[in-house]
Amino acid sequence: MSDNTILDASDTRAGGWRAALSEFWHYFSENRGAVIGLWVFVAVCLIALFADVIAPHLPNAQYRDALLVPPVWQEGGDWRFLLGTDAVGRDMLSRLIHGSRYSLFVGCIVVTGAMLVGVTAGLVAGFVGGAVDTLVMRAMDIILAFPSLLLALALVAILGPSLTNAMIAIAIVQQPHYVRLTRAAVLGERNKDYVTAARVAGVGPMRLMFRTILPNCMAPLIVQAALSFSSAILDAAALGFLGMGAQPPTPEWGTMLAEAREFILRAWWVVTLPGLAILVTVLAINLMGDGLRDALDPKLKRS
């Protein structure tokens, strides 16, 4: 094969990727909410990445002369603490900024873990079928039979309260969704002509599953991952609020809510601000997930 042929093939592949990305952005950008959600999510990621630079104070630094100081726009505010302080004199803005790291970290680890295990199990179940399929799916049905938060609480109670154990529990709870989605996609793909052609060509089972079938099942999995990301943040916040997730003085948004419960009537900002942080982040991710669904699902693409 000549060098010109190789260059032509490379140009074709590059052009194909550019065309695919251009088409994806065309359909994604038609959803205004998805674009707004994307920019908000990018902003949260940048805040988490540069938290040490952006935060005006250390997240656990206590200022005993400034207990429950209100935000600056309220009477009695202090310009050192733009969003006020909590009951032990910690800067709310700094804790919210550093808390974004924990929430994004939880989302990334939970989605990655649940997706790796769930996609592999669903791929094997859908491709192999028979007793393996039945065994895997019945195990997933058992997990789905329990309310998700109750099951996560039970798992954390067994493993012990901590952020790490909370992430493990949430990943286990989310795993069945990936298994079922992957299995359904594999069942729809495994009898198609390109799979039959690969079998005839002598492609092995592992390569057939992971290199031939799986790439054609990724669109719904990407959408599920985006939506699961927001669910993981909410579940982690719920476990933290119940005292079963991140433990004080960790500046995790759910834990901040739990610490502020007794001050809900005296100092509205210590409860409202972490709740707003969770609301904005989860809403942005959900809007972005809707845009991904519109862009990746052929049935929803508008001409």
KEKOLGU-379341 format. One record per residue (C-alpha): y negated, z negated, x; residue number from 0. Coordinates in pm, 1 decimal. Layout:
N
+----------+----------+----------+-----+
|        Y |        Z |        X |   k |
+----------+----------+----------+-----+
|        Y |        Z |        X | NUM |
...
+----------+----------+----------+-----+
! end
This chain:
303
+----------+----------+----------+-----+
|        Y |        Z |        X |   k |
+----------+----------+----------+-----+
|      0.0 |      0.0 |      0.0 |   0 |
|   -336.6 |    102.6 |    143.2 |   1 |
|   -632.1 |   -129.2 |    192.0 |   2 |
|   -828.6 |     62.5 |    -71.9 |   3 |
|   -553.3 |      0.8 |   -328.7 |   4 |
|   -556.1 |   -372.4 |   -254.5 |   5 |
|   -934.9 |   -385.8 |   -288.0 |   6 |
|   -918.9 |   -194.2 |   -617.4 |   7 |
|   -660.0 |   -439.4 |   -752.3 |   8 |
|   -874.9 |   -735.7 |   -644.6 |   9 |
|  -1181.2 |   -582.8 |   -810.9 |  10 |
|   -983.3 |   -530.7 |  -1131.0 |  11 |
|   -867.5 |   -892.3 |  -1137.4 |  12 |
|  -1218.4 |  -1020.1 |  -1064.9 |  13 |
|  -1360.1 |   -796.9 |  -1337.0 |  14 |
|  -1097.7 |   -924.2 |  -1579.2 |  15 |
|  -1190.7 |  -1285.1 |  -1509.7 |  16 |
|  -1560.4 |  -1208.1 |  -1549.2 |  17 |
|  -1495.0 |  -1030.3 |  -1877.3 |  18 |
|  -1283.9 |  -1320.7 |  -2004.6 |  19 |
|  -1550.1 |  -1575.7 |  -1910.3 |  20 |
|  -1820.7 |  -1361.0 |  -2065.0 |  21 |
|  -1624.0 |  -1332.3 |  -2390.0 |  22 |
|  -1555.3 |  -1706.8 |  -2389.2 |  23 |
|  -1923.2 |  -1792.1 |  -2343.4 |  24 |
|  -2021.8 |  -1543.0 |  -2613.6 |  25 |
|  -1811.1 |  -1716.8 |  -2877.9 |  26 |
|  -1878.3 |  -2067.3 |  -2743.1 |  27 |
|  -2257.6 |  -2020.4 |  -2742.2 |  28 |
|  -2255.3 |  -1906.6 |  -3106.6 |  29 |
|  -2191.9 |  -2272.3 |  -3192.1 |  30 |
|  -2529.4 |  -2438.4 |  -3127.7 |  31 |
|  -2381.0 |  -2785.7 |  -3162.1 |  32 |
|  -2119.4 |  -2706.9 |  -2897.2 |  33 |
|  -2385.8 |  -2594.9 |  -2649.4 |  34 |
|  -2588.7 |  -2911.9 |  -2712.4 |  35 |
|  -2271.8 |  -3119.0 |  -2673.1 |  36 |
|  -2194.2 |  -2943.0 |  -2346.0 |  37 |
|  -2535.5 |  -3019.3 |  -2199.6 |  38 |
|  -2522.2 |  -3382.0 |  -2312.5 |  39 |
|  -2174.6 |  -3417.5 |  -2160.0 |  40 |
|  -2295.1 |  -3262.2 |  -1833.1 |  41 |
|  -2587.7 |  -3506.7 |  -1833.7 |  42 |
|  -2352.1 |  -3802.4 |  -1883.5 |  43 |
|  -2132.9 |  -3675.3 |  -1598.2 |  44 |
|  -2435.3 |  -3647.7 |  -1367.4 |  45 |
|  -2550.2 |  -3996.9 |  -1465.1 |  46 |
|  -2203.9 |  -4132.8 |  -1385.1 |  47 |
|  -2188.9 |  -3943.1 |  -1055.6 |  48 |
|  -2528.7 |  -4064.8 |   -934.2 |  49 |
|  -2522.8 |  -4408.1 |  -1100.5 |  50 |
|  -2586.1 |  -4592.3 |   -773.7 |  51 |
|  -2903.7 |  -4388.0 |   -719.6 |  52 |
|  -3032.7 |  -4379.9 |  -1078.3 |  53 |
|  -2970.8 |  -4742.1 |  -1180.4 |  54 |
|  -3276.0 |  -4960.5 |  -1105.1 |  55 |
|  -3064.4 |  -5274.5 |  -1051.7 |  56 |
|  -2708.5 |  -5368.8 |   -965.9 |  57 |
|  -2497.9 |  -5382.3 |  -1284.3 |  58 |
|  -2393.5 |  -5746.6 |  -1234.8 |  59 |
|  -2716.4 |  -5879.5 |  -1081.7 |  60 |
|  -2843.2 |  -6176.4 |  -1283.9 |  61 |
|  -3211.9 |  -6262.1 |  -1326.0 |  62 |
|  -3223.7 |  -6617.3 |  -1456.3 |  63 |
|  -3595.7 |  -6588.3 |  -1533.1 |  64 |
|  -3531.1 |  -6297.6 |  -1773.3 |  65 |
|  -3267.4 |  -6394.8 |  -2028.3 |  66 |
|  -3246.9 |  -6173.8 |  -2339.3 |  67 |
|  -3571.6 |  -5994.4 |  -2252.5 |  68 |
|  -3637.9 |  -5720.2 |  -2513.2 |  69 |
|  -3699.3 |  -5353.6 |  -2424.8 |  70 |
|  -4046.2 |  -5264.8 |  -2295.7 |  71 |
|  -4166.1 |  -5115.6 |  -2625.5 |  72 |
|  -4108.3 |  -5446.5 |  -2803.1 |  73 |
|  -4332.4 |  -5751.1 |  -2774.0 |  74 |
|  -4225.2 |  -5965.9 |  -2482.6 |  75 |
|  -4074.9 |  -5678.4 |  -2284.4 |  76 |
|  -4073.9 |  -5662.1 |  -1905.4 |  77 |
|  -4135.6 |  -5337.1 |  -1716.2 |  78 |
|  -3868.5 |  -5435.7 |  -1464.4 |  79 |
|  -3610.4 |  -5395.1 |  -1742.4 |  80 |
|  -3682.3 |  -5083.9 |  -1948.8 |  81 |
|  -3402.1 |  -5149.7 |  -2200.3 |  82 |
|  -3412.5 |  -5528.3 |  -2178.4 |  83 |
|  -3156.2 |  -5775.3 |  -2046.3 |  84 |
|  -2847.1 |  -5947.9 |  -2180.9 |  85 |
|  -2771.1 |  -6317.5 |  -2228.4 |  86 |
|  -2727.3 |  -6386.5 |  -1855.0 |  87 |
|  -3020.7 |  -6175.5 |  -1736.7 |  88 |
|  -2844.4 |  -5850.9 |  -1641.2 |  89 |
|  -3036.8 |  -5525.2 |  -1676.7 |  90 |
|  -2905.3 |  -5331.6 |  -1978.4 |  91 |
|  -3008.2 |  -4990.1 |  -1845.6 |  92 |
|  -2820.9 |  -5041.4 |  -1518.1 |  93 |
|  -2510.2 |  -5163.6 |  -1698.9 |  94 |
|  -2516.5 |  -4868.1 |  -1938.3 |  95 |
|  -2552.0 |  -4622.9 |  -1650.4 |  96 |
|  -2262.9 |  -4774.9 |  -1457.2 |  97 |
|  -2061.8 |  -4804.6 |  -1779.5 |  98 |
|  -2061.7 |  -4425.4 |  -1809.6 |  99 |
|  -1839.8 |  -4417.1 |  -1500.2 | 100 |
|  -1575.5 |  -4631.6 |  -1663.3 | 101 |
|  -1576.0 |  -4435.4 |  -1987.8 | 102 |
|  -1546.2 |  -4097.4 |  -1814.3 | 103 |
|  -1285.1 |  -4236.8 |  -1575.7 | 104 |
|  -1078.7 |  -4362.3 |  -1868.4 | 105 |
|  -1105.9 |  -4026.6 |  -2044.7 | 106 |
|  -1004.6 |  -3828.8 |  -1735.1 | 107 |
|   -706.5 |  -4048.3 |  -1643.8 | 108 |
|   -576.5 |  -4080.5 |  -1999.7 | 109 |
|   -603.8 |  -3709.3 |  -2078.6 | 110 |
|   -452.4 |  -3607.3 |  -1744.7 | 111 |
|   -160.3 |  -3848.1 |  -1775.4 | 112 |
|    -88.5 |  -3775.4 |  -2141.4 | 113 |
|   -121.1 |  -3401.4 |  -2087.9 | 114 |
|    107.0 |  -3385.6 |  -1783.3 | 115 |
|    387.9 |  -3582.5 |  -1946.0 | 116 |
|    338.4 |  -3450.1 |  -2297.9 | 117 |
|    311.9 |  -3082.3 |  -2202.7 | 118 |
|    618.9 |  -3105.4 |  -1977.9 | 119 |
|    824.7 |  -3278.7 |  -2247.6 | 120 |
|    710.1 |  -3036.7 |  -2518.6 | 121 |
|    774.9 |  -2736.2 |  -2294.9 | 122 |
|   1129.5 |  -2848.6 |  -2217.7 | 123 |
|   1199.3 |  -2940.7 |  -2581.0 | 124 |
|   1075.2 |  -2607.9 |  -2716.2 | 125 |
|   1240.2 |  -2394.2 |  -2446.9 | 126 |
|   1580.3 |  -2567.3 |  -2424.8 | 127 |
|   1616.5 |  -2666.0 |  -2790.6 | 128 |
|   1930.9 |  -2824.5 |  -2927.9 | 129 |
|   2003.4 |  -3190.1 |  -2854.0 | 130 |
|   1719.6 |  -3214.1 |  -2599.7 | 131 |
|   1468.3 |  -3096.3 |  -2858.8 | 132 |
|   1600.4 |  -3339.4 |  -3118.3 | 133 |
|   1596.5 |  -3634.5 |  -2877.2 | 134 |
|   1242.4 |  -3568.9 |  -2755.5 | 135 |
|   1096.9 |  -3511.5 |  -3100.3 | 136 |
|   1261.9 |  -3817.4 |  -3254.1 | 137 |
|   1117.3 |  -4029.9 |  -2973.7 | 138 |
|    773.4 |  -3886.0 |  -3049.2 | 139 |
|    821.6 |  -3952.7 |  -3421.4 | 140 |
|    891.5 |  -4318.2 |  -3343.1 | 141 |
|    566.2 |  -4346.5 |  -3146.1 | 142 |
|    371.8 |  -4171.6 |  -3424.0 | 143 |
|    517.8 |  -4409.0 |  -3682.7 | 144 |
|    298.8 |  -4689.9 |  -3545.5 | 145 |
|    -78.2 |  -4704.9 |  -3598.5 | 146 |
|   -223.3 |  -4587.0 |  -3267.6 | 147 |
|   -456.2 |  -4882.4 |  -3202.9 | 148 |
|   -189.8 |  -5134.5 |  -3306.4 | 149 |
|     62.6 |  -4975.8 |  -3070.3 | 150 |
|   -192.7 |  -4971.7 |  -2787.7 | 151 |
|   -268.6 |  -5339.6 |  -2851.8 | 152 |
|    102.0 |  -5426.9 |  -2843.9 | 153 |
|    152.8 |  -5238.3 |  -2517.2 | 154 |
|   -149.1 |  -5402.8 |  -2353.1 | 155 |
|    -29.5 |  -5742.9 |  -2475.3 | 156 |
|    303.9 |  -5677.2 |  -2302.1 | 157 |
|    153.0 |  -5536.0 |  -1981.9 | 158 |
|   -142.7 |  -5773.9 |  -1966.3 | 159 |
|   -513.7 |  -5725.3 |  -2043.9 | 160 |
|   -681.0 |  -5493.9 |  -1790.8 | 161 |
|   -847.0 |  -5154.7 |  -1779.3 | 162 |
|   -548.6 |  -5000.6 |  -1597.9 | 163 |
|   -299.1 |  -5123.4 |  -1857.2 | 164 |
|   -530.6 |  -5012.3 |  -2136.4 | 165 |
|   -533.6 |  -4658.9 |  -1991.5 | 166 |
|   -152.6 |  -4657.3 |  -1969.4 | 167 |
|   -123.6 |  -4771.8 |  -2330.1 | 168 |
|   -373.2 |  -4513.9 |  -2459.1 | 169 |
|   -197.2 |  -4235.6 |  -2264.9 | 170 |
|    136.8 |  -4330.2 |  -2422.3 | 171 |
|    -21.3 |  -4332.7 |  -2768.3 | 172 |
|   -178.4 |  -3987.9 |  -2719.3 | 173 |
|    126.3 |  -3826.2 |  -2560.5 | 174 |
|    307.5 |  -3721.1 |  -2886.5 | 175 |
|     17.0 |  -3494.2 |  -2986.0 | 176 |
|     62.1 |  -3287.2 |  -2670.3 | 177 |
|    440.4 |  -3280.1 |  -2709.9 | 178 |
|    427.8 |  -3150.9 |  -3065.7 | 179 |
|    151.3 |  -2899.8 |  -2994.7 | 180 |
|    324.3 |  -2762.1 |  -2684.5 | 181 |
|    661.8 |  -2739.9 |  -2856.6 | 182 |
|    513.0 |  -2547.9 |  -3149.3 | 183 |
|    338.0 |  -2304.7 |  -2913.3 | 184 |
|    654.3 |  -2253.4 |  -2705.9 | 185 |
|    863.5 |  -2183.6 |  -3016.6 | 186 |
|    615.2 |  -1913.1 |  -3108.9 | 187 |
|    621.0 |  -1756.4 |  -2760.5 | 188 |
|    977.3 |  -1780.8 |  -2632.1 | 189 |
|   1116.7 |  -1489.6 |  -2835.6 | 190 |
|    834.5 |  -1246.0 |  -2761.2 | 191 |
|    892.9 |   -925.6 |  -2567.5 | 192 |
|    728.6 |  -1035.8 |  -2242.2 | 193 |
|    958.8 |  -1341.4 |  -2224.4 | 194 |
|   1264.2 |  -1127.6 |  -2294.0 | 195 |
|   1153.9 |   -885.0 |  -2023.1 | 196 |
|   1115.6 |  -1170.2 |  -1775.6 | 197 |
|   1464.5 |  -1294.4 |  -1858.8 | 198 |
|   1609.7 |   -947.5 |  -1808.3 | 199 |
|   1430.3 |   -925.9 |  -1474.0 | 200 |
|   1614.2 |  -1236.8 |  -1360.8 | 201 |
|   1332.5 |  -1491.3 |  -1375.1 | 202 |
|   1467.3 |  -1848.1 |  -1348.1 | 203 |
|   1422.8 |  -2107.4 |  -1624.9 | 204 |
|   1161.3 |  -2314.5 |  -1439.9 | 205 |
|    946.8 |  -2014.4 |  -1353.9 | 206 |
|    995.7 |  -1880.0 |  -1704.3 | 207 |
|    869.8 |  -2203.5 |  -1858.7 | 208 |
|    580.9 |  -2289.9 |  -1627.5 | 209 |
|    462.1 |  -1948.3 |  -1506.0 | 210 |
|    544.2 |  -1716.2 |  -1796.4 | 211 |
|    525.7 |  -1915.1 |  -2120.9 | 212 |
|    294.9 |  -2209.3 |  -2047.2 | 213 |
|    -21.1 |  -2006.0 |  -1959.6 | 214 |
|     -0.9 |  -1843.2 |  -2302.6 | 215 |
|      9.2 |  -2185.2 |  -2471.0 | 216 |
|   -295.9 |  -2334.7 |  -2299.1 | 217 |
|   -570.4 |  -2248.4 |  -2550.8 | 218 |
|   -476.1 |  -2510.8 |  -2814.5 | 219 |
|   -394.0 |  -2761.8 |  -2540.2 | 220 |
|   -742.8 |  -2729.3 |  -2391.0 | 221 |
|   -897.0 |  -2797.9 |  -2731.3 | 222 |
|   -664.8 |  -3096.4 |  -2782.5 | 223 |
|   -758.6 |  -3230.3 |  -2437.9 | 224 |
|  -1130.2 |  -3219.2 |  -2524.8 | 225 |
|  -1075.3 |  -3404.7 |  -2851.8 | 226 |
|   -836.3 |  -3652.6 |  -2687.7 | 227 |
|  -1103.2 |  -3727.7 |  -2427.0 | 228 |
|  -1332.1 |  -3867.3 |  -2694.7 | 229 |
|  -1045.5 |  -4055.4 |  -2859.3 | 230 |
|   -958.5 |  -4215.0 |  -2525.2 | 231 |
|  -1317.4 |  -4336.3 |  -2482.2 | 232 |
|  -1316.7 |  -4483.9 |  -2833.7 | 233 |
|   -977.5 |  -4650.4 |  -2788.4 | 234 |
|  -1079.5 |  -4797.2 |  -2452.3 | 235 |
|  -1399.4 |  -4930.6 |  -2609.3 | 236 |
|  -1200.1 |  -5079.2 |  -2899.1 | 237 |
|   -956.0 |  -5250.2 |  -2662.8 | 238 |
|  -1245.8 |  -5376.1 |  -2452.1 | 239 |
|  -1417.0 |  -5509.1 |  -2765.1 | 240 |
|  -1097.2 |  -5697.1 |  -2855.7 | 241 |
|  -1071.5 |  -5842.1 |  -2506.2 | 242 |
|   -762.3 |  -5639.0 |  -2414.3 | 243 |
|   -926.3 |  -5370.9 |  -2200.2 | 244 |
|  -1174.3 |  -5402.1 |  -1915.3 | 245 |
|  -1251.5 |  -5766.8 |  -1843.8 | 246 |
|  -1597.8 |  -5920.9 |  -1789.9 | 247 |
|  -1818.6 |  -5874.5 |  -1594.9 | 248 |
|  -1710.7 |  -5507.4 |  -1581.9 | 249 |
|  -1995.9 |  -5298.2 |  -1732.5 | 250 |
|  -1767.6 |  -5108.0 |  -1970.4 | 251 |
|  -1932.8 |  -5022.1 |  -2302.2 | 252 |
|  -1667.1 |  -5181.6 |  -2523.4 | 253 |
|  -1665.2 |  -5497.8 |  -2312.9 | 254 |
|  -2046.2 |  -5509.3 |  -2333.4 | 255 |
|  -2018.1 |  -5499.6 |  -2712.2 | 256 |
|  -1767.8 |  -5785.4 |  -2708.6 | 257 |
|  -1994.9 |  -5999.2 |  -2489.3 | 258 |
|  -2290.9 |  -5934.5 |  -2720.5 | 259 |
|  -2129.5 |  -6023.9 |  -3053.6 | 260 |
|  -2283.4 |  -6368.4 |  -3080.9 | 261 |
|  -2633.9 |  -6231.4 |  -3014.3 | 262 |
|  -2625.2 |  -5954.6 |  -3276.9 | 263 |
|  -2895.7 |  -6121.5 |  -3490.2 | 264 |
|  -3110.3 |  -6257.9 |  -3207.1 | 265 |
|  -3109.8 |  -5961.8 |  -2967.5 | 266 |
|  -3033.1 |  -5632.2 |  -3136.7 | 267 |
|  -3052.2 |  -5428.4 |  -2814.8 | 268 |
|  -2750.3 |  -5588.8 |  -2647.4 | 269 |
|  -2528.0 |  -5457.5 |  -2927.9 | 270 |
|  -2710.0 |  -5141.8 |  -3034.8 | 271 |
|  -2749.5 |  -4977.5 |  -2693.3 | 272 |
|  -2379.9 |  -4980.2 |  -2587.3 | 273 |
|  -2287.7 |  -4861.3 |  -2937.0 | 274 |
|  -2536.0 |  -4573.9 |  -2911.8 | 275 |
|  -2397.1 |  -4481.1 |  -2568.7 | 276 |
|  -2046.8 |  -4457.2 |  -2714.1 | 277 |
|  -2172.9 |  -4265.4 |  -3019.3 | 278 |
|  -2370.5 |  -4005.6 |  -2820.8 | 279 |
|  -2094.0 |  -3946.1 |  -2565.2 | 280 |
|  -1812.7 |  -3915.1 |  -2819.7 | 281 |
|  -2022.6 |  -3696.0 |  -3050.1 | 282 |
|  -2110.3 |  -3463.5 |  -2761.2 | 283 |
|  -1744.5 |  -3428.0 |  -2660.2 | 284 |
|  -1636.0 |  -3363.9 |  -3020.1 | 285 |
|  -1902.6 |  -3095.5 |  -3063.9 | 286 |
|  -1791.4 |  -2938.7 |  -2738.3 | 287 |
|  -1430.6 |  -2948.0 |  -2859.9 | 288 |
|  -1530.1 |  -2761.0 |  -3176.7 | 289 |
|  -1692.3 |  -2494.0 |  -2962.3 | 290 |
|  -1381.0 |  -2464.1 |  -2746.5 | 291 |
|  -1172.5 |  -2418.1 |  -3060.0 | 292 |
|  -1402.0 |  -2142.5 |  -3184.3 | 293 |
|  -1396.4 |  -1966.7 |  -2847.0 | 294 |
|  -1024.4 |  -1995.8 |  -2770.1 | 295 |
|   -861.6 |  -1950.4 |  -3112.6 | 296 |
|   -840.9 |  -1578.3 |  -3195.4 | 297 |
|   -822.3 |  -1654.2 |  -3567.4 | 298 |
|  -1165.1 |  -1818.2 |  -3558.2 | 299 |
|  -1344.3 |  -1555.7 |  -3351.7 | 300 |
|  -1610.6 |  -1379.2 |  -3548.0 | 301 |
|  -1682.7 |  -1014.2 |  -3496.6 | 302 |
+----------+----------+----------+-----+
! end
